[in-house]
Amino acid sequence: MIVVSKAIGEKWAAQQVCGECGGRLSLAWGGLYGRDSYVLICGNNRDHKGIARPFRLAPIDCPGFTLYDVNKNRRKELTQAIGEDKAKALAPFEQKLTLTNSQATFILRTVWPEAPDQAVVRGALICAQYGLNPLMKHLALAPFWNKKTQRYDYEPLLSIKATRIMASPQGHWSYLDDTPRVATEAEGMREFGEDYDASKYYYSITKLKDMASGREAHGFGLVGKGETIYGMDKGNTARNQANTRSERQALDRLYPNVQPVNVDVVDEKYVAEPKGHLGKVATQTEKTSVAANGAEGGEVVEGGATEVLDAEGSAETKKSLPAAAHKRTEAEINNITTLGDLFTACFLDWKFTKTQVLKELNVKSQTDISETPAACYRRLRAVTEG
């Protein structure tokens, strides 16, 4: 029996089950039980305490149900990003339940052609070994700015959906205590002791229970305050990232050895579109995550400083942008065949965001562009470099 308000009780009765036996919860007035409030009661045993939210893997999340089937707009965006020919080449893999190493390699090289071989090989091995499909946002190759080499490195990044898929054959679990959520100070001190420092980190906790075996596990997720995280340009927050990391650790503790190690995780809602221009980058650390395609926040400029551009790109900011590293030849310009190529080239050469490119081309969205990507680049170069 749990004392609750009416609003919280109605919500939990609809979404949660008993945290001890998994039984159904009912909301009642507690007068019969000596309580002057509403209470949640387990249908199997009214003395049970605690709540749990069962995890259910939706069919859409399973291999074989792809984003192409349920989101036609994403198919269109992918085609615009990497070109119609490449998108058609990926079509046979949309319904693949599992991928071979060579198939995963083909997908990764097609979607992220700028990624180095090492990142592609590692990502392909993960997909083949764990039954993941990049076309379902199970895995992405995320660009990271390396201050030492002054270039972008790429590393595989798992989605939290992929983490759940890998754990699901091991059992059926529920989320206890309305987690993931902010970790209390007592929980943080119990886990980290004197190293707990809420002034420097966001702490989140996830508590899980395998309802069949009764096994429980908890996980913590930490994000440094001021840390730039992957997907911030798409709405990801430090708290959401901490929640995601805490769930990943809890699943790894509940079902050990079922997911790859040393691979960070992100909410798939914030996985960037492939083959776009590079977005918001932090320079506080030697290697920090950067979102791809469509960012409208800070960009790394020459010398490692962070320039913040507004959505329109102020005139004062544009004056501080570095010149292109080299003047593109006509052959290189002719190789700009997709909008993804165009946005990448404009970012690399002039640090233009996608918004700035569209503004300079005098269009509201990329679907309004009628010229070829190469012609668009020549027009932008004429305006930018005189």
Wavefront OBJ file of the C-alpha trace (Angstrom):
o trace
v 0.000 0.000 0.000
v 1.378 3.390 -1.067
v 0.057 6.789 0.023
v -0.377 9.060 -3.027
v -2.246 12.084 -4.278
v -5.219 11.435 -6.530
v -3.437 12.753 -9.657
v -0.271 10.711 -9.083
v -2.321 7.668 -8.089
v -4.355 7.743 -11.304
v -1.173 8.058 -13.358
v 0.662 5.245 -11.590
v -2.356 2.915 -11.579
v -2.476 3.210 -15.379
v 1.267 2.882 -16.023
v 2.802 0.960 -13.132
v 2.480 -2.406 -11.419
v 3.351 -3.661 -7.947
v 7.088 -3.461 -7.374
v 7.128 -6.722 -5.402
v 4.982 -9.144 -7.413
v 4.085 -7.316 -10.614
v 0.409 -7.322 -9.700
v -2.110 -4.747 -10.852
v -2.466 -1.555 -8.811
v -5.776 0.010 -7.803
v -6.429 3.523 -6.508
v -8.687 3.765 -3.448
v -9.510 6.091 -0.594
v -7.501 4.984 2.397
v -10.166 5.524 5.053
v -10.826 1.797 5.348
v -7.125 1.298 6.061
v -6.709 4.091 8.580
v -5.255 6.552 6.034
v -6.684 10.033 5.451
v -5.553 10.057 1.806
v -5.637 8.113 -1.433
v -3.635 4.880 -1.571
v -2.403 2.509 -4.261
v -3.098 -1.113 -3.421
v -1.634 -4.229 -4.999
v -4.387 -6.552 -6.217
v -2.488 -9.581 -4.923
v -1.407 -8.320 -1.501
v -2.352 -4.981 0.000
v 0.746 -5.032 2.212
v 3.054 -4.922 -0.803
v 4.954 -1.669 -1.331
v 6.758 -0.100 -4.237
v 5.904 0.453 -7.874
v 7.367 -0.829 -11.137
v 6.880 0.148 -14.784
v 7.115 -2.907 -17.054
v 9.273 -2.616 -20.133
v 7.622 -3.704 -23.346
v 9.517 -3.854 -26.619
v 7.209 -2.426 -29.259
v 7.102 -4.171 -32.644
v 8.378 -1.007 -34.282
v 11.579 -1.297 -32.218
v 12.337 -4.814 -33.393
v 14.583 -5.631 -36.349
v 12.407 -5.983 -39.431
v 10.272 -2.935 -38.592
v 12.246 0.018 -39.909
v 11.917 3.749 -39.749
v 11.333 3.686 -43.491
v 8.072 1.785 -43.001
v 6.606 4.120 -40.406
v 8.196 7.452 -41.265
v 8.146 8.292 -44.960
v 9.582 11.706 -44.202
v 12.760 10.103 -42.890
v 13.161 8.173 -46.143
v 12.873 11.484 -47.971
v 15.403 13.135 -45.652
v 17.849 10.277 -46.071
v 17.505 10.481 -49.848
v 18.184 14.216 -49.732
v 21.158 13.694 -47.446
v 22.991 10.935 -49.286
v 21.373 10.938 -52.734
v 18.665 8.860 -54.398
v 21.049 6.255 -55.787
v 22.616 5.556 -52.396
v 19.239 5.464 -50.665
v 17.976 2.922 -53.200
v 21.097 0.831 -52.633
v 20.194 0.629 -48.923
v 16.582 -0.433 -49.544
v 17.301 -4.217 -49.499
v 18.607 -3.919 -45.942
v 15.557 -2.158 -44.496
v 13.853 -5.446 -43.550
v 16.989 -7.339 -42.537
v 16.583 -9.068 -39.175
v 20.360 -9.481 -38.927
v 23.259 -8.110 -40.911
v 26.485 -9.768 -41.919
v 29.726 -7.939 -41.363
v 29.973 -7.058 -45.052
v 26.372 -5.808 -45.168
v 26.868 -3.631 -42.091
v 30.110 -2.311 -43.587
v 28.301 -1.410 -46.815
v 25.587 0.484 -44.925
v 28.045 2.387 -42.755
v 30.277 3.322 -45.693
v 27.243 4.461 -47.683
v 25.709 6.575 -44.943
v 28.966 7.878 -43.433
v 31.448 7.925 -46.338
v 33.659 10.434 -44.530
v 34.202 8.085 -41.551
v 37.640 6.399 -41.394
v 38.064 2.657 -41.903
v 38.734 2.000 -38.211
v 35.356 3.426 -37.157
v 33.507 1.604 -39.947
v 35.128 -1.733 -39.120
v 34.345 -1.404 -35.422
v 30.762 -0.321 -36.052
v 30.184 -3.157 -38.518
v 31.517 -5.751 -36.082
v 29.168 -4.471 -33.367
v 26.169 -4.609 -35.721
v 26.983 -8.120 -36.954
v 27.742 -9.519 -33.495
v 24.791 -8.000 -31.630
v 22.110 -8.032 -34.330
v 21.839 -4.271 -34.846
v 20.856 -2.267 -37.894
v 22.111 1.330 -38.414
v 19.075 2.041 -40.594
v 16.905 1.659 -37.468
v 19.052 4.088 -35.477
v 20.537 1.265 -33.449
v 24.033 2.574 -34.081
v 25.560 5.708 -35.574
v 29.077 6.806 -36.383
v 29.431 10.012 -34.403
v 32.028 12.645 -35.273
v 34.251 13.900 -32.450
v 36.506 16.943 -32.618
v 40.084 16.085 -31.732
v 41.957 19.201 -30.588
v 45.361 17.584 -30.939
v 44.931 16.577 -34.575
v 42.519 19.430 -35.413
v 40.201 17.069 -37.238
v 37.095 14.982 -36.673
v 37.424 11.412 -35.486
v 34.500 9.014 -35.705
v 33.373 6.453 -33.158
v 30.351 4.105 -32.915
v 27.529 5.336 -30.710
v 24.731 3.039 -29.498
v 21.131 4.100 -29.066
v 19.354 3.251 -25.825
v 16.802 1.386 -27.968
v 19.589 -0.915 -29.174
v 20.671 -1.486 -25.575
v 17.140 -2.577 -24.657
v 16.931 -4.848 -27.701
v 20.166 -6.591 -26.724
v 18.944 -7.109 -23.155
v 15.377 -8.189 -23.995
v 16.139 -11.881 -24.750
v 17.577 -12.233 -21.243
v 14.326 -11.565 -19.405
v 11.459 -9.185 -18.691
v 12.269 -6.238 -16.478
v 10.490 -3.328 -14.867
v 11.658 0.125 -13.828
v 11.386 0.599 -10.078
v 10.735 3.728 -8.042
v 9.624 5.853 -11.011
v 13.112 5.750 -12.561
v 15.084 6.913 -14.507
v 15.104 10.102 -12.452
v 17.361 12.507 -10.591
v 19.393 10.685 -7.958
v 18.878 11.922 -4.410
v 21.844 13.089 -2.372
v 21.519 10.006 -0.147
v 21.619 7.706 -3.187
v 24.609 9.545 -4.612
v 26.531 9.433 -1.337
v 25.786 5.743 -0.927
v 27.170 4.980 -4.394
v 30.098 7.404 -4.671
v 30.931 8.342 -1.097
v 33.259 11.333 -0.809
v 33.542 11.530 -4.618
v 29.888 12.582 -4.882
v 29.794 16.232 -6.020
v 26.456 17.591 -7.219
v 28.067 20.955 -7.946
v 30.078 19.418 -10.804
v 27.855 16.633 -12.154
v 24.283 15.766 -12.960
v 23.470 12.433 -11.314
v 20.645 10.157 -12.481
v 19.629 6.728 -11.256
v 17.742 3.814 -12.793
v 16.480 0.864 -10.748
v 15.485 -2.334 -12.531
v 13.957 -5.639 -11.470
v 13.679 -8.902 -13.356
v 10.143 -9.828 -12.364
v 10.614 -13.574 -12.980
v 13.772 -14.080 -10.933
v 13.352 -11.153 -8.531
v 16.889 -9.930 -9.261
v 17.398 -6.181 -8.974
v 20.083 -3.828 -10.250
v 20.646 -0.114 -10.280
v 22.760 2.132 -12.454
v 24.021 5.698 -12.271
v 24.544 8.134 -15.108
v 26.795 11.167 -14.797
v 27.152 14.205 -17.034
v 29.531 17.013 -16.184
v 27.955 20.427 -15.783
v 29.085 22.467 -18.770
v 29.805 19.329 -20.792
v 28.613 19.453 -24.378
v 26.834 16.231 -25.208
v 25.865 14.518 -28.414
v 22.545 15.646 -29.890
v 22.236 18.974 -28.094
v 21.336 20.617 -31.400
v 18.348 18.263 -31.618
v 17.147 18.887 -28.067
v 19.160 16.432 -25.993
v 19.869 17.708 -22.485
v 22.429 16.880 -19.836
v 19.697 15.414 -17.636
v 18.303 13.235 -20.398
v 21.793 12.007 -21.240
v 22.445 11.209 -17.570
v 19.158 9.267 -17.456
v 20.136 7.339 -20.573
v 23.566 6.433 -19.216
v 22.054 5.314 -15.922
v 19.650 2.971 -17.709
v 22.498 1.533 -19.775
v 24.529 0.760 -16.644
v 21.531 -0.748 -14.853
v 20.778 -3.059 -17.791
v 24.429 -4.090 -17.972
v 24.371 -4.980 -14.272
v 21.052 -6.834 -14.490
v 22.045 -8.806 -17.617
v 25.856 -8.820 -17.817
v 27.904 -9.466 -20.948
v 25.153 -8.883 -23.502
v 26.268 -5.499 -24.872
v 29.543 -4.080 -26.208
v 31.869 -2.310 -23.797
v 33.471 1.115 -24.151
v 30.707 2.397 -26.423
v 28.691 5.404 -25.268
v 24.914 5.489 -25.497
v 22.401 8.143 -26.553
v 18.646 8.474 -26.830
v 17.877 7.595 -30.459
v 15.579 10.624 -30.753
v 18.716 12.727 -30.859
v 20.770 10.680 -33.316
v 21.741 13.113 -36.052
v 20.880 12.744 -39.694
v 23.704 11.128 -41.654
v 26.054 12.857 -44.054
v 25.279 16.389 -42.988
v 27.400 19.320 -41.898
v 28.973 19.098 -38.476
v 27.264 20.869 -35.638
v 27.787 22.035 -32.080
v 31.167 21.134 -30.617
v 32.670 21.640 -27.191
v 36.327 22.557 -26.776
v 36.672 22.068 -23.026
v 38.041 18.542 -23.439
v 40.523 16.888 -25.768
v 37.754 14.941 -27.522
v 34.129 15.954 -27.325
v 30.990 14.821 -29.049
v 29.544 16.722 -31.970
v 26.129 16.371 -33.530
v 25.786 16.098 -37.286
v 23.531 17.800 -39.821
v 21.309 20.737 -39.032
v 22.960 22.217 -35.940
v 22.325 25.870 -35.249
v 24.471 26.314 -32.160
v 28.180 26.886 -31.521
v 30.736 25.843 -34.104
v 34.442 25.177 -33.664
v 36.481 27.803 -35.463
v 40.156 28.092 -36.240
v 42.345 28.132 -33.173
v 39.972 25.987 -31.099
v 37.751 28.780 -29.799
v 33.984 28.366 -29.744
v 31.994 30.882 -31.738
v 28.267 30.988 -31.064
v 26.174 31.727 -34.127
v 22.546 32.670 -33.854
v 20.062 31.124 -36.254
v 20.674 33.848 -38.813
v 24.419 34.290 -38.267
v 25.218 37.846 -37.226
v 27.406 40.013 -39.443
v 29.896 40.418 -36.611
v 30.205 36.671 -36.237
v 30.642 36.113 -39.952
v 33.632 38.453 -40.006
v 35.458 36.203 -37.548
v 34.931 33.020 -39.582
v 38.103 31.511 -41.071
v 38.659 31.296 -44.788
v 38.463 27.964 -46.559
v 41.469 25.717 -45.983
v 41.955 25.536 -49.757
v 40.102 26.712 -52.827
v 38.105 23.845 -54.277
v 38.872 22.854 -57.831
v 36.129 22.516 -60.406
v 36.466 18.732 -60.186
v 35.914 18.869 -56.407
v 32.894 21.126 -56.858
v 31.424 18.758 -59.438
v 31.682 15.999 -56.770
v 29.173 17.922 -54.635
v 26.227 15.859 -55.855
v 23.872 15.741 -52.832
v 22.553 18.254 -50.334
v 24.540 16.441 -47.674
v 27.690 17.118 -49.703
v 26.661 20.762 -50.032
v 26.067 21.298 -46.299
v 29.329 19.534 -45.447
v 31.332 21.614 -47.918
v 29.797 24.888 -46.727
v 30.567 24.056 -43.120
v 34.136 22.974 -43.803
v 34.896 25.928 -46.072
v 33.025 28.780 -44.380
v 31.589 27.316 -41.138
v 28.081 27.907 -42.488
v 25.246 26.207 -40.643
v 22.424 24.665 -42.605
v 20.253 27.665 -41.686
v 22.809 30.065 -43.134
v 23.077 28.055 -46.345
v 19.321 28.125 -46.837
v 19.212 31.844 -46.094
v 21.956 32.665 -48.588
v 20.140 30.579 -51.209
v 16.937 32.489 -50.390
v 14.864 29.367 -49.669
v 12.893 28.336 -46.592
v 13.760 24.628 -46.606
v 16.014 22.257 -48.474
v 13.024 20.888 -50.387
v 12.733 24.305 -52.077
v 16.197 24.058 -53.628
v 15.839 23.640 -57.397
v 19.486 24.024 -58.469
v 22.044 21.255 -58.374
v 24.170 21.099 -55.186
v 27.261 22.033 -57.221
v 25.511 25.093 -58.675
v 24.407 26.120 -55.185
v 27.996 25.874 -53.947
v 29.271 28.056 -56.825
v 26.626 30.689 -56.051
v 27.530 30.692 -52.358
v 31.226 30.909 -53.136
v 30.640 33.923 -55.382
v 28.784 35.699 -52.585
v 31.151 34.655 -49.793
v 34.544 34.973 -51.455
v 33.675 37.654 -53.961
l 1 2 3 4 5 6 7 8 9 10 11 12 13 14 15 16 17 18 19 20 21 22 23 24 25 26 27 28 29 30 31 32 33 34 35 36 37 38 39 40 41 42 43 44 45 46 47 48 49 50 51 52 53 54 55 56 57 58 59 60 61 62 63 64 65 66 67 68 69 70 71 72 73 74 75 76 77 78 79 80 81 82 83 84 85 86 87 88 89 90 91 92 93 94 95 96 97 98 99 100 101 102 103 104 105 106 107 108 109 110 111 112 113 114 115 116 117 118 119 120 121 122 123 124 125 126 127 128 129 130 131 132 133 134 135 136 137 138 139 140 141 142 143 144 145 146 147 148 149 150 151 152 153 154 155 156 157 158 159 160 161 162 163 164 165 166 167 168 169 170 171 172 173 174 175 176 177 178 179 180 181 182 183 184 185 186 187 188 189 190 191 192 193 194 195 196 197 198 199 200 201 202 203 204 205 206 207 208 209 210 211 212 213 214 215 216 217 218 219 220 221 222 223 224 225 226 227 228 229 230 231 232 233 234 235 236 237 238 239 240 241 242 243 244 245 246 247 248 249 250 251 252 253 254 255 256 257 258 259 260 261 262 263 264 265 266 267 268 269 270 271 272 273 274 275 276 277 278 279 280 281 282 283 284 285 286 287 288 289 290 291 292 293 294 295 296 297 298 299 300 301 302 303 304 305 306 307 308 309 310 311 312 313 314 315 316 317 318 319 320 321 322 323 324 325 326 327 328 329 330 331 332 333 334 335 336 337 338 339 340 341 342 343 344 345 346 347 348 349 350 351 352 353 354 355 356 357 358 359 360 361 362 363 364 365 366 367 368 369 370 371 372 373 374 375 376 377 378 379 380 381 382 383 384 385 386
